[in-house]
Amino acid sequence: MLKRLLFLCLLVPVSMSAQVDTSSIVGTLHDPTGAVISSANITITDQDTNTSTVVHANSEGNFTSPPLRVGTYAVMVEAADFQSQTRTGITLQVQDRRRVDFTMTVGQVSQNVTVTDQAAVIQTDKSSLGQVISSGTMTDLPLNGRDYLQLATLSTGVIATSTGTNGNSGGSSTGGQNSFAANGARGTMNNFLLDGIDNNSNDDGGLILRTSVDAIQEFKIQTNSFSAEFGRGGGAAINAVTKSGSNAYHGGVFEFFRNSALDARGYFEDPAVKKASYQQNQFGATLGGLILRNKLFWFGDYQGTIIRNPMTYVSSVPDAAQRAGDFSGPGNAIIYDPSTYNQDTNTRTPFANNIVTGIDPLAQRIINLYPLPNQPGKLKNNYVISPVENDRINQGDFRGDYHISQGDQLFFRWSMSGRTDQRPAPLPGIASGGGSSTGLASENTMGAALGETHIFNSTTVNEFRMGFNHVAIDRGVPAGGNIQPPANLSVPGVPTTSASGLTLFATEGLPARRCSWICADDHLQLRARAYRRRQSGPWQAYHRDGCRDPLEPIQHPSGACPQWEVLLYWTVHSESKRWHGRQRASR
């Protein structure tokens, strides 16, 4: 069934989300009397890479560019018996449909008039509501953690939400991701795209690749009236585009740091020890340039994050006397002998002098796992430690752009991120006390995108996108690995051992997750006079292996609970109607 569905996707002449990560320029040509000018040549040039594309005006004087990447452009119009005109400084943002009209002046073609463009306030050719956040805004504003999603709340109708609340998690399993909701929809209903490729985690509603703000050219958050290709969910559509190289080398080196020199002591810290030190360093570099002038360009970035986060744990542990069964000291509760229960009076007799006798050897071994108190004179909250959590993230991206010809453009992007978070437990050794919230957590992601735009003629343009995303998550793995406790600490028939009234200890971790996505989109755009028709039908294959027990080794032999899910989308666009559908098939 899966093979049939994939084969069907390749046969159907469909297209993807129209210009999801690109933009376009449209316009109409008039002479001084207001009549339209046909048969004109329009040359659109990227001012950063000096690559150009030529289109032609139709019989009604209208022209439409092929999909263009984000950047600054110059548009030159040449028509017989008219002076040529050049408009420079035309800035295209992601998902723009920018109208640039020309009124030509009678004269020789060799005469040229150059005009520097000014940004349009309102786009009259699109009805979607959204806001573009530029690279300058992302790098100039102080962002704690340098996550570009923090700026999503600058848009109207978008509010930050607490990670973990019902339907608003939208974050990674190891934490550290900003969550938000748009127009009252749940945070898990947002739709994330990177370079036109699906960037959604089908596990928790967040995004997979968290690209550095220095590698993002810009991103657009659309909250209302967006077109059918963004019909995945009812929340916001967040469309990010990575930077690319140009004819000039450009790059930078950066480091941002925080420390505890001016921080106050934590309220629960032991005043007898040195104040815990918080340190956060985020550092990295970007560099981009050319391989072949006006043809082949590249861009790469790296960002490292190191966080040393002091933590304070307050636990209640038995002291030396209590370990031996002696509860005769002041402040101890009366301990009753369970073997003296009287059914008639429903009472028991206290141990003599409140000293427990006949302690079971298994119970004694469990009690001995707890450390001795380090807060003298206290029966409760008598063990306080301030360990340091070590969190490290290494991430990077590489992108290449190849302008093969005026009618053929290609790009490729590869992204990787690796995170290791070592969070100490409240108690040493097998006692732990932290459950799945402590121990080793890791989150490794990778993703690739391949795109090709081909212009067949002035009325037929095809965009192809194919991407791959993968995420591997482990959480709550103890420092010594997921191992069963010794046999002499296990109660036969009881899976988890705990002691009432004391800080619990456990050796459990959450199941590991391995998820992969493969998605392909193709967009074919046909234009005939003023009528435009687009068809789209991307498919997405999703694989998840989340059924591994935390005590089993991380391996996937043949037949170990694999599941692939194929999602088929279809979209038809016209000037007056939009339809959107979705089908699902599992294997």
BANUKOL-968611 format. One record per residue (C-alpha): residue in one letter; y, z, x. Coordinates in nm, 4 decimals. Each point is the difference from the previous one (the first is absolute). Layout:
BEGIN
type;Y;Z;X
a;Y;Z;X
...
This chain:
BEGIN
type;Y;Z;X
m;0.0000;0.0000;0.0000
l;0.2392;0.0875;0.2818
k;-0.0562;-0.3303;0.1777
r;0.0619;-0.1918;-0.3210
l;0.3276;0.1791;-0.0602
l;0.1248;-0.0590;0.3541
f;-0.1030;-0.3648;-0.0173
l;0.1852;-0.0369;-0.3299
c;0.3134;0.1461;0.1575
l;-0.0071;-0.2662;0.2699
l;-0.0443;-0.2839;-0.2488
v;0.2752;0.0874;-0.2457
p;0.3369;-0.1578;0.1023
v;0.1874;0.3248;-0.0319
s;0.2756;0.1761;0.1773
m;0.1115;0.3364;0.0986
s;0.2820;0.2257;-0.0783
a;0.2795;-0.2426;0.0318
q;0.2000;0.0680;0.3137
v;-0.0996;0.3647;0.0061
d;0.1227;0.0546;0.3571
t;0.2336;-0.3009;0.0272
s;0.3163;-0.1309;-0.1644
s;0.1563;-0.3282;-0.1011
i;0.3332;-0.1797;-0.0196
v;0.0918;-0.2075;-0.3038
g;0.3134;-0.1906;-0.0818
t;0.1733;-0.2924;-0.1710
l;0.2190;-0.2687;0.1584
h;0.3204;-0.1238;-0.1697
d;0.2747;-0.2425;0.0899
p;0.3697;0.0915;-0.0487
t;-0.0151;-0.1132;-0.3656
g;-0.2962;0.2257;-0.0811
a;-0.2579;-0.2762;-0.0178
v;-0.3331;0.0721;0.1685
i;-0.0941;-0.1619;0.3310
s;-0.3569;-0.1221;0.0437
s;-0.1881;-0.1356;0.3011
a;0.1543;0.2462;0.2424
n;-0.1767;0.1554;0.2995
i;0.0172;0.3773;0.0354
t;-0.0913;0.1545;0.3380
i;-0.0746;0.3730;-0.0045
t;-0.0011;0.1632;0.3461
d;-0.1087;0.3493;0.1019
q;0.2858;0.1159;0.2233
d;-0.2262;0.2382;0.1960
t;-0.2798;-0.2421;0.0877
n;0.1857;-0.3325;-0.0420
t;-0.2883;-0.1328;-0.2087
s;0.1013;-0.2286;-0.2846
t;-0.1333;-0.1470;-0.3226
v;0.1309;-0.3071;-0.1807
v;-0.0079;-0.0315;-0.3790
h;0.1499;-0.2578;-0.2346
a;0.2111;0.0299;-0.3112
n;-0.1541;-0.1414;-0.3157
s;0.1598;-0.2315;-0.2506
e;0.1790;0.2945;-0.1629
g;0.1529;0.1173;0.3269
n;-0.2218;0.3075;0.0283
f;-0.1880;0.1095;0.3084
t;-0.2450;0.2824;0.0708
s;-0.1142;0.1124;0.3402
p;-0.3610;0.0752;0.0883
p;-0.0867;0.3688;0.0513
l;0.2166;0.1402;0.2801
r;-0.0532;0.3163;0.2007
v;0.2606;0.2749;-0.0041
g;0.2964;-0.0795;0.2244
t;0.3353;-0.1735;0.0363
y;0.0264;-0.3708;-0.0745
a;0.2343;-0.2976;0.0213
v;-0.0109;-0.2755;-0.2645
m;0.1358;-0.3478;0.0781
v;0.0389;-0.2680;-0.2697
e;0.0284;-0.3706;0.0830
a;0.0635;-0.2670;-0.2633
a;0.1229;-0.3574;0.0280
d;0.3782;-0.0435;-0.0481
f;0.0595;0.3759;0.0267
q;0.0958;0.2296;0.2848
s;-0.2902;0.2135;0.1135
q;0.0293;0.3708;-0.0690
t;-0.1582;0.2949;0.1778
r;-0.0216;0.3512;-0.1408
t;-0.0928;0.2626;0.2615
g;-0.0811;0.3685;-0.0139
i;-0.2126;-0.0203;-0.3147
t;-0.2032;0.3212;0.0025
l;-0.3347;-0.0032;-0.1771
q;-0.1670;0.3252;-0.0914
v;-0.3572;0.0412;-0.1132
q;-0.0666;-0.1595;-0.3394
d;0.3482;-0.1543;-0.0148
r;0.0649;-0.3152;-0.1983
r;0.3429;-0.0774;0.1400
r;0.2216;-0.2582;-0.1670
v;0.2197;-0.2040;0.2345
d;0.1941;-0.2759;-0.1800
f;0.2094;-0.2656;0.1735
t;0.3016;-0.2006;-0.1104
m;0.0136;-0.3010;0.2310
t;0.3157;-0.1731;0.1238
v;0.0274;-0.3792;0.0184
g;-0.0030;-0.1214;0.3589
q;-0.2197;-0.1005;0.2883
v;-0.3303;0.1724;0.0591
s;0.1027;0.0545;0.3626
q;0.2784;0.2291;-0.1206
n;-0.1286;0.3555;-0.0395
v;0.1433;0.3040;-0.1742
t;-0.1496;0.3382;0.1025
v;0.0341;0.3059;-0.2221
t;-0.1155;0.3528;0.0819
d;-0.1824;0.1401;-0.2990
q;0.0685;0.3325;-0.1672
a;-0.2741;0.2066;-0.1600
a;-0.0472;-0.0633;-0.3697
v;0.0509;0.3058;-0.2180
i;-0.2294;-0.1053;-0.2848
q;-0.2979;-0.2334;0.0081
t;0.0117;-0.2067;-0.3143
d;-0.3359;-0.1731;0.0504
k;-0.2217;0.3111;-0.0289
s;-0.0279;0.2716;-0.2622
s;-0.1878;0.2655;0.1976
l;0.1673;0.3316;0.0760
g;-0.0369;0.1440;0.3473
q;0.1641;0.1044;0.3222
v;-0.0437;-0.1229;0.3561
i;0.0002;0.2550;0.2831
s;0.0919;-0.1702;0.3266
s;-0.1231;0.0720;0.3512
g;0.3405;0.1407;0.0938
t;-0.0130;0.2504;-0.2837
m;-0.3503;0.1121;0.0962
t;0.0812;0.0559;0.3668
d;0.3499;0.1452;-0.0452
l;-0.0779;0.2630;-0.2626
p;-0.1680;0.3222;0.1186
l;-0.3571;-0.0068;-0.1298
n;-0.2173;0.3022;0.0667
g;-0.3281;-0.1635;0.0937
r;0.1504;-0.3531;0.0068
d;-0.1790;-0.1218;-0.3119
y;0.1803;-0.2873;-0.1695
l;-0.1345;0.1091;-0.3394
q;0.2376;0.2966;0.0156
l;0.2778;-0.2467;-0.0827
a;-0.1677;-0.1196;-0.3198
t;0.1766;0.2799;-0.1854
l;0.3345;-0.1709;0.0682
s;-0.0871;-0.2397;-0.2825
t;0.0909;0.0672;-0.3600
g;-0.2752;0.1638;-0.2035
v;-0.2045;0.1126;0.3033
i;-0.0644;0.3684;0.0707
a;-0.2017;0.1807;0.2658
t;-0.3149;0.1755;-0.1195
s;-0.2178;0.2719;0.1467
t;-0.3142;-0.1224;0.1688
g;-0.3050;0.1253;-0.1848
t;0.1482;0.0222;-0.3483
n;-0.1882;-0.1801;-0.2749
g;0.0307;-0.3760;0.0449
n;0.2730;0.0289;0.2627
s;-0.2014;0.0482;0.3191
g;0.0542;-0.3533;0.1247
g;-0.0591;0.1174;0.3548
s;-0.2533;0.0115;0.2774
s;-0.2832;0.2481;-0.0004
t;0.1274;0.1636;0.3181
g;0.3459;0.0448;-0.1506
g;0.3368;-0.0937;0.1429
q;0.0851;-0.2785;-0.2431
n;0.2988;-0.0001;-0.2300
s;-0.0752;-0.0388;-0.3700
f;0.2300;-0.1219;-0.2748
a;-0.0017;-0.1155;-0.3599
a;0.2071;-0.2756;-0.1617
n;0.1277;-0.0078;-0.3571
g;-0.2329;0.2772;-0.1139
a;-0.3210;-0.1709;0.1118
r;-0.2515;0.1856;0.2107
g;0.0285;-0.0251;0.3771
t;-0.3487;-0.1488;0.0197
m;0.1216;-0.3006;-0.2019
n;0.2286;-0.1318;0.2735
n;-0.0858;-0.3316;0.1644
f;0.0355;-0.0291;0.3795
l;0.0104;-0.3308;0.1864
l;0.0459;-0.0768;0.3708
d;0.0771;-0.3589;0.1007
g;-0.1224;-0.1149;-0.3395
i;-0.3390;0.1721;0.0374
d;-0.1293;0.2789;-0.2227
n;0.0586;0.3328;0.1799
n;-0.1334;0.2348;-0.2686
s;-0.2626;0.2650;0.0543
n;-0.2452;-0.0239;-0.2877
d;-0.1017;0.3564;0.0816
d;0.3138;0.2039;-0.0599
g;0.2746;-0.2365;-0.1156
g;0.1970;0.0073;0.3255
l;0.0455;-0.2680;0.2592
i;-0.2331;-0.0662;0.2942
l;0.2194;-0.1235;0.2852
r;0.3025;0.2209;0.0665
t;0.2008;-0.2317;0.2230
s;0.2721;0.1417;0.2244
v;0.3569;-0.0407;-0.1266
d;0.0805;-0.1863;0.3250
a;-0.2546;-0.2675;-0.0906
i;0.1167;-0.0531;-0.3593
q;0.2582;-0.2744;-0.0482
e;0.0762;0.1302;-0.3478
f;-0.1719;0.1021;-0.3185
k;0.0823;-0.0502;-0.3644
i;-0.0857;0.2412;-0.2789
q;-0.0084;-0.1606;-0.3435
t;-0.0094;0.2306;-0.2986
n;0.0429;-0.2213;-0.3049
s;-0.0323;-0.3557;-0.1299
f;-0.1859;-0.1201;0.3096
s;-0.2083;-0.3136;-0.0330
a;-0.3659;-0.0220;-0.0917
e;-0.1349;-0.0129;0.3550
f;0.0865;0.3703;0.0315
g;-0.2030;0.0927;-0.3085
r;-0.2443;0.2329;0.1768
g;0.1515;0.3226;-0.1381
g;0.2782;0.1347;-0.2169
g;0.1917;0.1759;0.2775
a;0.2234;-0.1455;0.2691
a;-0.0810;-0.3015;0.2193
i;0.0738;0.0768;0.3668
n;0.0092;-0.3193;0.2026
a;0.0397;0.0434;0.3790
v;0.0364;-0.2705;0.2640
t;-0.0618;0.0501;0.3719
k;0.2327;-0.1264;0.2719
s;-0.0683;-0.3191;0.1917
g;0.1162;-0.1437;0.3298
s;0.2839;-0.2434;0.0621
n;0.1403;-0.2202;0.2760
a;0.1625;0.3075;0.1585
y;-0.1904;0.3002;0.1296
h;0.0800;0.3179;-0.1876
g;-0.1489;0.3463;0.0057
g;0.0640;0.3667;0.0591
v;-0.1414;0.3327;0.1112
f;0.0410;0.3183;-0.2036
e;-0.0972;0.3640;-0.0247
f;0.0801;0.2559;-0.2673
f;-0.0878;0.3640;0.0488
r;0.0248;0.3387;-0.1686
n;-0.0669;0.3438;0.1439
s;0.0289;0.3632;-0.0992
a;0.2894;0.1012;0.2243
l;0.2240;0.0561;-0.3022
d;-0.2729;0.0845;-0.2511
a;-0.0444;0.3469;-0.1473
r;-0.3251;0.1893;0.0419
g;-0.2537;-0.0577;-0.2758
y;-0.0032;0.2778;-0.2586
f;-0.3696;0.0792;0.0456
e;-0.0053;-0.0300;0.3800
d;-0.0985;0.3062;0.2031
p;0.3295;0.1403;0.1343
a;-0.1810;0.1330;0.3067
v;-0.0806;-0.3481;0.1328
k;0.2221;-0.2829;0.1189
k;0.1530;-0.2168;-0.2700
a;-0.2154;-0.3016;-0.0803
s;0.1337;-0.3293;0.1265
y;0.0196;-0.3081;-0.2249
q;0.0230;-0.3336;0.1827
q;0.0091;-0.3534;-0.1349
n;0.0363;-0.3094;0.2152
q;0.0141;-0.3537;-0.1342
f;0.0361;-0.2680;0.2627
g;-0.0672;-0.3666;0.0399
a;0.1303;-0.3456;0.0757
t;0.0461;-0.3442;-0.1552
l;0.0250;-0.3393;0.1653
g;0.0123;-0.3535;-0.1335
g;0.0830;-0.3435;0.1289
l;-0.1198;-0.3564;0.0425
i;-0.2994;-0.1736;0.1528
l;0.1152;-0.3551;-0.0790
r;0.3658;-0.0493;-0.0858
n;0.0568;-0.0911;-0.3638
k;-0.3788;0.0068;-0.0513
l;-0.1998;0.3102;0.0823
f;0.1252;0.3593;-0.0223
w;-0.1463;0.3496;0.0324
f;0.0879;0.3618;-0.0772
g;-0.1756;0.3281;0.0774
d;0.0621;0.3689;-0.0470
y;-0.1543;0.3371;0.0801
q;0.0778;0.3471;-0.1323
g;-0.1569;0.3288;0.1026
t;0.0391;0.3282;-0.1857
i;-0.0933;0.3389;0.1441
i;0.0465;0.3130;-0.2103
r;-0.0711;0.3564;0.1103
n;0.0267;0.2042;-0.3165
p;-0.0302;0.3807;0.0258
m;-0.1914;0.1640;-0.2814
t;-0.0376;0.3635;-0.1047
y;-0.3177;0.1274;-0.1624
v;-0.0310;0.3465;-0.1538
s;-0.3573;0.1089;-0.0742
s;-0.1855;0.3145;-0.1033
v;-0.2984;0.0859;0.2216
p;-0.2240;0.3107;0.0278
d;0.0797;0.2483;0.2765
a;-0.2592;0.1587;0.2280
a;-0.0725;0.2908;-0.2360
q;-0.0426;-0.2255;-0.3030
r;-0.2397;-0.2221;0.1928
a;-0.2226;0.3059;0.0464
g;0.0267;0.0869;-0.3701
d;0.2492;0.2868;0.0487
f;0.2592;-0.0106;-0.2795
s;0.0885;0.3696;0.0238
g;0.3477;-0.0657;0.1390
p;0.3176;0.0174;-0.2133
g;0.0840;-0.3002;-0.2178
n;-0.3575;-0.1207;-0.0446
a;-0.1397;-0.0548;-0.3465
i;-0.2966;0.2087;-0.1148
i;-0.3257;-0.1813;0.0740
y;-0.2832;0.0517;-0.2505
d;-0.3681;-0.0213;0.0799
p;-0.1395;-0.2903;-0.2083
s;-0.3480;0.1523;0.0049
t;0.1187;0.3008;-0.2048
y;0.1006;-0.1916;-0.3116
n;-0.0654;0.1972;-0.3218
q;-0.0533;-0.2311;-0.2948
d;0.0576;0.2769;-0.2551
t;0.3407;0.1068;0.1361
n;0.0882;-0.3354;0.1591
t;0.1039;0.1810;0.3173
r;-0.0910;0.0111;0.3681
t;0.0194;0.2719;0.2619
p;0.2382;-0.0362;0.2970
f;-0.1388;-0.0020;0.3514
a;0.0155;0.3402;0.1655
n;0.3350;0.0382;0.1806
n;0.0643;-0.3657;-0.0891
i;-0.2265;-0.1169;0.2819
v;-0.2234;-0.2948;-0.0870
t;-0.3570;0.0239;0.1180
g;-0.2778;-0.2550;0.0067
i;0.2178;-0.3063;0.0672
d;-0.2051;-0.3185;-0.0235
p;-0.0414;-0.1699;0.3413
l;0.1251;-0.3333;-0.1379
a;0.3118;0.1673;-0.1391
q;0.0551;0.1712;0.3358
r;-0.0203;-0.3327;0.1846
i;0.2515;-0.1552;-0.2400
i;0.2409;0.2947;0.0352
n;-0.0188;-0.0289;0.3782
l;0.1345;-0.3573;-0.0185
y;0.3439;0.1339;-0.0857
p;0.2290;0.0951;0.2896
l;0.1303;0.3541;0.0392
p;0.3487;0.0732;-0.1406
n;0.3008;-0.0561;0.2266
q;0.2414;0.1904;-0.2245
p;-0.0787;0.3722;0.0555
g;0.0152;0.2388;-0.2929
k;-0.0442;-0.2645;-0.2707
l;-0.2983;-0.0481;-0.2274
k;0.1320;-0.3242;-0.1543
n;0.1869;-0.2903;0.1607
n;-0.1085;0.1488;0.3306
y;-0.0737;-0.3180;0.1932
v;0.2967;-0.2279;0.0831
i;-0.0065;-0.3039;0.2282
s;0.2531;-0.2775;0.0674
p;-0.1932;-0.3040;0.1269
v;0.1509;-0.3446;0.0497
e;-0.0979;-0.3088;-0.1968
n;-0.0103;-0.3161;0.2123
d;0.0694;-0.3257;-0.1846
r;0.0068;-0.3346;0.1832
i;0.0602;-0.3510;-0.1343
n;-0.0086;-0.3262;0.1956
q;0.0964;-0.3158;-0.1846
g;0.1101;-0.3531;0.0767
d;0.0429;-0.3534;-0.1303
f;-0.0011;-0.3505;0.1438
r;0.1312;-0.3091;-0.1735
g;0.0081;-0.3650;0.0984
d;0.1884;-0.2842;-0.1743
y;-0.0707;-0.3674;0.0679
h;0.2302;-0.2719;-0.1330
i;-0.2448;-0.2892;0.0312
s;0.2314;-0.2533;-0.1633
q;0.2645;-0.0206;-0.2693
g;-0.2777;-0.0079;-0.2564
d;-0.2426;0.2516;0.1479
q;0.0586;0.3650;0.0941
l;-0.2512;0.2670;0.0990
f;0.0115;0.3751;0.0657
f;-0.2476;0.2712;0.0965
r;0.0339;0.3797;0.0071
w;-0.2319;0.2752;0.1258
s;0.0642;0.3705;-0.0656
m;-0.1826;0.3127;0.1130
s;0.0476;0.3732;-0.0373
g;-0.2050;0.2965;0.1156
r;0.0646;0.3597;-0.0986
t;-0.1689;0.3193;0.1190
d;0.1009;0.3333;-0.1491
q;-0.1560;0.3180;0.1414
r;0.0836;0.2955;-0.2244
p;-0.1329;0.3378;0.1161
a;-0.1860;0.2248;-0.2421
p;0.1110;0.3529;-0.0964
l;-0.3114;0.1539;0.1585
p;-0.1845;-0.0837;0.3224
g;-0.3407;-0.1584;0.0234
i;-0.2225;-0.0637;-0.2953
a;0.1990;0.2465;-0.2122
s;0.2713;-0.2684;-0.0268
g;0.1691;0.1083;-0.3228
g;0.1714;-0.3337;-0.0490
g;-0.2612;-0.2086;-0.1794
s;0.0932;-0.3686;-0.0160
s;0.3713;0.0629;0.0609
t;-0.0534;0.0773;0.3692
g;-0.1923;-0.1552;0.2843
l;0.0236;-0.3585;0.1171
a;0.1521;-0.2670;-0.2266
s;0.0232;-0.3634;0.0988
e;0.1373;-0.3081;-0.1689
n;-0.0421;-0.3375;0.1673
t;0.1394;-0.3144;-0.1600
m;0.0219;-0.3630;0.0951
g;0.1257;-0.3097;-0.1729
a;0.0546;-0.3698;0.0575
a;0.1965;-0.2702;-0.1772
l;-0.0116;-0.3764;0.0363
g;0.2429;-0.2317;-0.1781
e;0.0601;-0.3734;-0.0069
t;0.2684;-0.1948;-0.1859
h;-0.0458;-0.3746;-0.0353
i;0.2472;-0.2451;-0.1507
f;-0.1809;-0.3059;-0.1354
n;0.3135;-0.1678;-0.1320
s;0.3338;0.0871;-0.1576
t;-0.1695;0.1227;-0.3207
t;-0.3237;0.1574;0.1235
v;-0.0221;0.3110;0.2174
n;-0.3038;0.2193;0.0690
e;-0.0047;0.3575;0.1326
f;-0.3225;0.1604;0.1194
r;-0.0463;0.3678;0.0824
m;-0.3108;0.1817;0.1131
g;-0.0234;0.3630;0.1022
f;-0.2364;0.2760;0.1006
n;0.0520;0.3779;-0.0198
h;-0.2291;0.2821;0.1040
v;0.0331;0.3775;-0.0106
a;-0.2414;0.2641;0.1327
i;0.0669;0.3646;-0.0897
d;-0.1686;0.3216;0.1077
r;0.1289;0.3392;-0.1054
g;-0.0926;0.3622;0.0498
v;-0.2436;-0.0548;0.2879
p;-0.0406;0.3282;0.1947
a;0.0888;0.0030;0.3693
g;-0.3690;0.0049;0.0946
g;-0.0925;-0.2721;-0.2475
n;-0.1706;0.0133;-0.3369
i;-0.3017;0.2195;0.0698
q;-0.2091;0.2266;-0.2182
p;0.0329;0.3763;0.0662
p;-0.2876;0.1720;0.1815
a;-0.3036;0.0745;-0.2127
n;0.0491;0.3761;0.0418
l;0.3367;-0.0290;-0.1818
s;-0.1302;-0.1887;-0.3020
v;-0.0967;0.1566;-0.3289
p;-0.3094;-0.1781;-0.1330
g;0.0930;-0.2089;-0.3046
v;0.3754;0.0661;0.0351
p;0.2006;-0.2952;0.1467
t;0.3255;0.1866;0.0753
t;0.0283;0.3552;0.1274
s;0.3154;0.2025;-0.0640
a;0.1083;0.3631;0.0004
s;0.1990;0.1275;-0.2983
g;0.3397;0.1465;0.0821
l;0.0140;-0.1459;0.3522
t;0.1367;-0.3283;0.1340
l;-0.2743;-0.2508;-0.0729
f;-0.1717;-0.1966;0.2677
a;-0.1605;-0.3386;-0.0386
t;-0.1203;-0.2951;0.2075
e;0.0636;-0.2751;-0.2502
g;0.2020;-0.3204;0.0365
l;0.0967;-0.2699;-0.2474
p;-0.2063;-0.3211;-0.0117
a;0.1161;-0.2716;0.2352
r;0.1340;-0.3212;-0.1514
r;-0.0203;-0.3525;0.1347
c;0.1887;-0.2551;-0.2089
s;0.0710;-0.3664;0.0682
w;0.1981;-0.2637;-0.1869
i;-0.0009;-0.3767;0.0447
c;0.2515;-0.1959;-0.2041
a;0.0999;-0.3648;-0.0067
d;0.2866;-0.1603;-0.1902
d;0.1023;-0.3609;-0.0353
h;0.3177;-0.1149;-0.1687
l;0.0546;-0.3628;-0.0994
q;0.3463;-0.0843;-0.1287
l;0.0726;-0.3261;-0.1797
r;0.3490;-0.1064;-0.1001
a;0.0909;-0.2904;-0.2254
r;0.3680;-0.0306;-0.0877
a;0.1170;0.3335;-0.1392
y;-0.3471;0.1092;-0.1017
r;-0.1841;0.2238;0.2421
r;-0.3606;0.1053;-0.0313
r;-0.1916;0.2409;0.2209
q;-0.3569;0.1132;-0.0246
s;-0.1481;0.2948;0.1822
g;-0.3482;0.1392;0.0273
p;-0.0594;0.2336;0.2927
w;-0.3240;0.1879;0.0429
q;-0.0696;0.3331;0.1617
a;-0.3304;0.1419;0.1240
y;-0.0168;0.3767;0.0351
h;-0.2701;0.2003;0.1760
r;-0.0293;0.3763;-0.0061
d;-0.2607;0.2272;0.1506
g;0.1019;0.3496;-0.1071
c;-0.3375;0.1546;-0.0767
r;-0.0860;0.1370;0.3443
d;-0.0789;0.3701;0.0183
p;0.2266;0.1745;0.2536
l;-0.3034;0.1330;0.1877
e;-0.1508;-0.3459;0.0471
p;0.0848;-0.2140;0.3026
i;0.2583;-0.2739;-0.0477
q;-0.2164;-0.3065;-0.0183
h;-0.0744;-0.2624;-0.2599
p;-0.3572;-0.1292;0.0140
s;-0.1026;-0.2812;-0.2275
g;0.0089;0.1077;-0.3623
a;0.2219;0.3071;0.0532
c;0.2044;-0.0045;-0.3220
p;0.2189;-0.3062;0.0679
q;0.2052;-0.1379;-0.2868
w;0.2207;-0.3061;-0.0023
e;0.2388;-0.0586;-0.2851
v;0.1672;-0.3358;-0.0566
l;0.3278;-0.0196;-0.1858
l;0.1137;-0.3366;-0.1334
y;0.3598;-0.0492;-0.1035
w;0.1574;-0.2988;-0.1650
t;0.3634;-0.0665;-0.0727
v;0.1760;-0.3003;-0.1512
h;0.3769;-0.0285;0.0221
s;0.2323;-0.2393;-0.1777
e;0.3671;0.0001;-0.0833
s;-0.0548;0.1634;-0.3380
k;-0.3344;0.1849;0.0035
r;-0.2052;0.2319;0.2211
w;-0.3593;0.1039;-0.0309
h;-0.1973;0.2391;0.2124
g;-0.3652;0.0912;-0.0041
r;-0.2598;0.1877;0.1976
q;-0.3776;-0.0070;0.0156
r;-0.2376;0.2296;0.1845
a;-0.3540;-0.0422;0.1197
s;-0.1981;0.2576;0.1956
r;-0.3052;-0.0198;0.2126
